[in-house]
Amino acid sequence: MTWNWSEDIKKYVVDLTNSVDTILLGRKMTDGFITHWEDFVKNKPNSEEYPFAKQMVDYDKVVFTKTLDKSNWENTTLAKGDITDEVNKIKKQNSKKDIVVYGGAGFVSSLIKNNLIDEYNLFINPTAIGKGLEIFKDVDSKLSLNLIKSTAFDCGIVVNQYQP
């Protein structure tokens, strides 16, 4: 979602982005996500968000899919096997940097259900949107999370960082 972000949260997201080199995506979100950032890089090279967009295009991306047979996107591979096996393989292959998940909700829910997330950064926006997509809907037993850090930003967003 796009909000009027303050400078402090922009810096937080830049720092978080700089700590990763691999993006995991569910198939349903992939085309819109990649197309958005590729178009941004091509059409807005002088924008403040250009460096972030360039990272999104340049980083390795892994798309989890049961239906696609080939990737049509730059720097993107497909993961077609068991989600636990595929994520653990990526974690072992990954460089010294972290892995980030951008979604979608069903994919994130599968990662949570299979205990594959090492750290949660939950952005709490001060806006009520009604019923939305649930990332914790497939959790069928108690999921205990330890609060590592909570950061409030000038724009009103709060980021809570948790570890399972």
ROZAPA-929742 format. One record per residue: residue number from 1; z, y, x of N, C-alpha, C in turn. Coordinates in steps of 0.02 Angstrom, whole numbers, plus 50000, padded with zeros to 5 digits. Each point is the difference from the previous one (the first is absolute). Layout:
! ROZAPA-929742
{NUM {Z Y X} {Z Y X} {Z Y X}},
...
//
This chain:
! ROZAPA-929742
{1 {50000 49941 50042} {50000 50059 49958} {50000 50062 50044}},
{2 {49970 50051 49976} {49996 50062 50037} {50050 50050 49972}},
{3 {50040 50029 50043} {50050 50049 49981} {49993 50059 50046}},
{4 {50036 50053 49984} {50004 50057 50045} {50051 49984 50053}},
{5 {49978 49968 50052} {50045 49978 50053} {50020 50058 50044}},
{6 {50063 49999 50020} {50026 50049 50047} {49983 49978 50071}},
{7 {50006 50045 50047} {49983 49985 50070} {50044 49944 50029}},
{8 {50063 49996 49979} {50044 49948 50027} {49979 49930 49979}},
{9 {49976 49991 49938} {49978 49933 49980} {49932 49983 50031}},
{10 {49958 50051 50009} {49936 49987 50035} {50013 49974 50070}},
{11 {50048 50030 50035} {50018 49977 50067} {50027 49928 49997}},
{12 {50041 49985 49951} {50028 49933 49992} {49944 49949 49992}},
{13 {49951 50014 49958} {49945 49954 49988} {49956 49993 50062}},
{14 {49989 50055 50036} {49962 49997 50063} {50036 49955 50050}},
{15 {50066 50010 50007} {50039 49958 50046} {49998 49927 49980}},
{16 {50007 49987 49936} {49997 49931 49975} {49932 49970 50013}},
{17 {49947 50038 49988} {49932 49977 50011} {49987 49987 50074}},
{18 {50027 50042 50043} {49990 49990 50072} {50035 49938 50027}},
{19 {50047 49972 49962} {50037 49941 50022} {49963 49935 49984}},
{20 {49943 50004 49966} {49964 49940 49979} {49930 49998 50030}},
{21 {49970 49940 49997} {49929 49994 50020} {49962 49952 49955}},
{22 {50034 49973 49949} {49968 49953 49955} {50023 50015 49929}},
{23 {49951 49999 49953} {50014 50013 49930} {49983 49937 49960}},
{24 {50047 49979 49957} {49987 49945 49954} {49986 50028 49931}},
{25 {49950 49972 49968} {49979 50022 49933} {49986 49941 49955}},
{26 {50015 50008 49937} {49977 49952 49950} {49928 50017 49981}},
{27 {49963 49950 49979} {49929 50010 49985} {49986 50054 49948}},
{28 {50040 50003 49948} {49987 50047 49946} {50005 50073 50022}},
{29 {50040 50014 50050} {50009 50069 50023} {49952 50019 50055}},
{30 {49972 49951 50033} {49963 50011 50062} {49941 50048 49994}},
{31 {49955 49989 49954} {49940 50040 49997} {50016 50074 49991}},
{32 {50044 50015 49952} {50018 50070 49988} {50036 50031 50060}},
{33 {50044 49963 50032} {50038 50024 50057} {49953 50015 50058}},
{34 {49960 49951 50020} {49956 50009 50058} {49946 50052 49986}},
{35 {49969 49997 49942} {49947 50047 49983} {50028 50072 50000}},
{36 {50060 50009 49973} {50030 50067 49999} {50006 50028 50070}},
{37 {50028 49961 50047} {50012 50025 50067} {49935 50006 50040}},
{38 {49952 49955 49989} {49935 50007 50034} {49964 50063 49977}},
{39 {50001 50013 49935} {49969 50061 49973} {50035 50062 50027}},
{40 {50065 49997 50005} {50039 50056 50026} {49980 50016 50072}},
{41 {49994 49948 50041} {49982 50009 50070} {49929 50030 50006}},
{42 {49954 49976 49958} {49931 50025 50003} {49993 50071 49974}},
{43 {50039 50018 49948} {49988 50063 49965} {50051 50055 50012}},
{44 {50056 49985 50032} {50052 50051 50009} {50027 50000 50072}},
{45 {49956 50007 50049} {50024 49996 50070} {50046 50057 50021}},
{46 {50001 50055 49963} {50042 50057 50018} {50065 50002 49960}},
{47 {50011 49950 49959} {50059 49999 49958} {50063 49983 50040}},
{48 {50057 50024 49975} {50065 49985 50030} {50013 49924 49999}},
{49 {49975 49965 49950} {50011 49928 49993} {49951 49957 50039}},
{50 {49952 50032 50035} {49949 49962 50036} {50030 49950 50050}},
{51 {50048 50019 50042} {50027 49951 50048} {50029 49937 49966}},
{52 {50034 50010 49943} {50027 49943 49963} {49944 49957 49973}},
{53 {49950 50032 49970} {49943 49964 49972} {49964 49960 50055}},
{54 {49992 50030 50058} {49967 49965 50057} {50040 49938 50020}},
{55 {50066 50005 50000} {50041 49941 50015} {49988 49946 49948}},
{56 {49998 50018 49937} {49990 49951 49947} {49934 49963 50008}},
{57 {49949 50036 50023} {49934 49969 50012} {50001 49958 50063}},
{58 {50032 50025 50053} {49997 49967 50065} {50047 49940 50006}},
{59 {50056 50001 49965} {50048 49945 50007} {49970 49935 49975}},
{60 {50023 49945 50029} {49980 49934 49974} {50030 49992 49931}},
{61 {49958 49974 49955} {50022 49988 49932} {49989 49926 49984}},
{62 {50048 49969 49965} {49993 49931 49978} {50006 50000 49924}},
{63 {49948 49974 49968} {49997 49997 49927} {50015 49929 49978}},
{64 {50049 49992 49957} {50019 49935 49973} {49960 49988 49937}},
{65 {49960 49947 50000} {49954 49988 49945} {49988 49925 49991}},
{66 {49987 49982 49939} {49978 49932 49983} {49927 50001 49978}},
{67 {49972 50060 49989} {49934 50005 49970} {49945 50026 50047}},
{68 {50018 50040 50049} {49949 50028 50045} {49982 49949 50055}},
{69 {49936 49999 50018} {49978 49956 50054} {49986 50038 50064}},
{70 {49990 50066 49995} {49989 50040 50061} {50026 50070 49988}},
{71 {50015 50033 50055} {50025 50069 49997} {49942 50047 50010}},
{72 {49996 50051 49958} {49948 50052 50006} {50028 50064 50030}},
{73 {50062 49997 50025} {50033 50060 50025} {50011 49995 50075}},
{74 {49999 50058 50032} {50011 50006 50071} {50072 49981 50019}},
{75 {50008 49965 50056} {50066 49981 50026} {50041 49960 49950}},
{76 {49967 49959 49961} {50034 49963 49947} {49982 49926 50003}},
{77 {50052 49958 49997} {49990 49928 49996} {50031 49974 49935}},
{78 {49982 49940 49982} {50026 49969 49939} {50051 49946 50017}},
{79 {50052 49997 49960} {50049 49946 50003} {49994 49961 49936}},
{80 {49978 49938 50004} {49985 49961 49940} {50048 49941 49990}},
{81 {50043 49988 50048} {50045 49943 49996} {50066 50016 49964}},
{82 {50048 49956 50009} {50067 50008 49972} {50030 50065 50027}},
{83 {50028 50040 49955} {50025 50066 50019} {50053 49997 50055}},
{84 {50046 49952 49996} {50052 49994 50051} {49970 49983 50068}},
{85 {49955 49951 50001} {49967 49981 50063} {49961 50059 50029}},
{86 {49962 50034 49959} {49958 50055 50023} {50042 50058 50028}},
{87 {50053 50019 49964} {50042 50056 50023} {50035 49981 50065}},
{88 {50027 49940 50004} {50033 49979 50062} {49952 49997 50059}},
{89 {49939 49980 49987} {49949 50000 50053} {49985 50071 50024}},
{90 {49995 50047 49953} {49987 50070 50017} {50059 50028 50040}},
{91 {50061 49984 49979} {50059 50025 50036} {50000 49975 50073}},
{92 {49980 49938 50010} {49999 49971 50068} {49945 50031 50042}},
{93 {49942 50016 49969} {49943 50028 50036} {50007 50075 50012}},
{94 {50040 50032 49959} {50003 50073 50001} {50023 50025 50068}},
{95 {49977 50060 50017} {50018 50031 50063} {50074 50021 49998}},
{96 {50017 50047 50041} {50069 50024 50005} {50018 50045 49941}},
{97 {49952 50017 49959} {50013 50046 49944} {50014 49961 49935}},
{98 {50022 50037 49949} {50018 49971 49936} {49939 49988 49956}},
{99 {50012 49968 49945} {49950 49988 49948} {50024 50038 49938}},
{100 {49953 50032 49965} {50018 50036 49939} {49961 49968 49942}},
{101 {50031 50002 49941} {49967 49974 49940} {49989 50059 49953}},
{102 {49938 50009 49978} {49985 50054 49953} {49987 49974 49929}},
{103 {50002 49936 49989} {49998 49975 49931} {49937 49963 49984}},
{104 {49992 49991 49938} {50031 50025 49939} {50063 49963 49980}},
{105 {50021 50017 49939} {50065 49977 49975} {50005 49925 49996}},
{106 {49948 49966 49976} {50001 49927 49996} {50006 49967 50068}},
{107 {49964 50027 50049} {50002 49974 50068} {50069 50011 50030}},
{108 {50027 50060 49993} {50067 50015 50026} {50051 49954 49967}},
{109 {49994 49988 49935} {50045 49956 49965} {49998 49929 50029}},
{110 {49941 49977 50019} {49993 49934 50032} {50034 49998 50068}},
{111 {49994 50054 50038} {50033 50003 50065} {50076 49998 49991}},
{112 {50025 50037 49951} {50072 50002 49987} {50024 49930 49979}},
{113 {49964 49970 49954} {50020 49933 49975} {50004 49950 50056}},
{114 {49957 50005 50049} {49997 49952 50055} {50041 50023 50062}},
{115 {50042 50051 49991} {50044 50025 50053} {49961 50018 50063}},
{116 {49945 50035 49993} {49958 50017 50057} {50006 50072 50023}},
{117 {50043 50038 49968} {50008 50071 50018} {50063 50007 50043}},
{118 {49991 50031 50058} {50056 50010 50047} {50036 50066 49989}},
{119 {49965 50048 49970} {50030 50066 49989} {49964 50033 49941}},
{120 {50040 50030 49957} {49974 50037 49942} {50009 50074 50012}},
{121 {49949 50039 49987} {50005 50073 49997} {49981 50020 49930}},
{122 {50050 50010 49957} {49988 50015 49930} {50003 50075 49989}},
{123 {49944 50029 49979} {49994 50071 49987} {50019 50012 49927}},
{124 {50052 50038 49989} {50024 50016 49933} {49977 50071 49984}},
{125 {49955 50005 49950} {49973 50065 49981} {50037 50027 49939}},
{126 {50015 50065 49999} {50038 50028 49944} {49957 50014 49939}},
{127 {49964 49949 49979} {49955 50006 49943} {50004 49937 49958}},
{128 {50006 50007 49935} {49999 49942 49956} {49929 49990 49975}},
{129 {49973 49941 50012} {49931 49986 49978} {49997 49947 49946}},
{130 {50058 49978 49977} {50000 49948 49949} {49993 49932 50032}},
{131 {49971 49954 49965} {49993 49932 50025} {49947 49998 50055}},
{132 {50018 49970 50056} {49953 49994 50056} {49995 49928 50023}},
{133 {49968 49991 50056} {49993 49933 50029} {50065 49981 50035}},
{134 {50019 49937 49990} {50064 49977 50026} {49989 49956 50062}},
{135 {50029 50021 50056} {49993 49959 50061} {50053 49945 50004}},
{136 {50054 50006 49962} {50053 49950 50003} {49998 49951 49941}},
{137 {49946 50000 49962} {49997 49959 49939} {50002 49925 50013}},
{138 {49977 49977 50057} {49998 49928 50014} {50061 49974 50036}},
{139 {50049 50044 50013} {50061 49978 50033} {50041 49962 49949}},
{140 {50012 49936 50014} {50035 49959 49950} {50072 49984 50019}},
{141 {50023 50029 50054} {50071 49995 50018} {50021 50066 50032}},
{142 {50064 50007 50011} {50026 50063 50027} {49968 50015 50068}},
{143 {49977 50062 50008} {49971 50024 50063} {50046 50054 50026}},
{144 {50040 49983 50050} {50046 50048 50029} {49965 50041 50053}},
{145 {50007 50065 49995} {49971 50046 50048} {50055 50042 50031}},
{146 {49997 50008 50066} {50049 50042 50036} {49969 50067 50014}},
{147 {50032 50053 49976} {49976 50067 50012} {50010 50018 50074}},
{148 {49945 50015 50033} {50002 50018 50071} {50004 50076 50007}},
{149 {49962 50034 49957} {49997 50073 50006} {49973 50028 49935}},
{150 {50024 50058 49981} {49975 50036 49942} {49985 50071 50022}},
{151 {49939 50023 49985} {49979 50066 50022} {49974 50040 49940}},
{152 {50030 50057 49988} {49977 50045 49947} {49955 50053 50032}},
{153 {49945 50015 49967} {49952 50048 50026} {49999 50063 49957}},
{154 {49975 50054 50029} {50001 50065 49966} {49963 50000 49933}},
{155 {49950 49957 49993} {49961 49998 49938} {50035 49960 49945}},
{156 {50058 49970 50015} {50037 49963 49949} {49993 49925 50005}},
{157 {49953 49976 50039} {49991 49928 50010} {50056 49974 50045}},
{158 {50024 49941 49985} {50049 49966 50042} {49969 49934 50022}},
{159 {50006 49985 50064} {49977 49936 50027} {50061 49959 50018}},
{160 {50007 49942 49969} {50053 49954 50016} {49970 49943 50041}},
{161 {50030 49989 50059} {49976 49948 50045} {50050 49942 49997}},
{162 {49974 49940 49984} {50041 49941 49991} {49975 49942 50043}},
{163 {50046 49955 50016} {49982 49936 50030} {50029 49945 49956}},
{164 {49963 49946 49992} {50029 49944 49960} {50061 49969 50034}},
//
